[in-house]
Amino acid sequence: MHSHRSFYNPPAQPHDVVLDVLERALADRAHEGEAANALVGSALHDDDREFIERCCCMVGTRAHSGSPLLGLAALCLGHTARRFGLLGDEALALVHSLAARAEADPQDVDGRALDGLDDTRSFLHLW
């Protein structure tokens, strides 16, 4: 029997909930799945660009090497660049840093960081 996978875009959650979930995941990797949903939901649906960037920077600078949240943080910043046409300096530097780490060692940061860099360059016209 063939199983079908479904694609799910999580909704945005209240900011205090997102921050709590992210803090729990940074302290205990068992919560990374919940944190991924919170981060993606914010990047796709929250209207506060600075909040999204703050969350991505928090995760991208504090998650442990090998955490799937690292590549996801860069990818979410790419989504943010697409949605708003703008990224702050700290967020832009983080995307570049995570992409460089992914190129150097895919076990450290997964390839989604490279996708985030591509999106950022494309939507912010940084070629």
Disulfide bonds with the S-S distance in Angstrom:
none
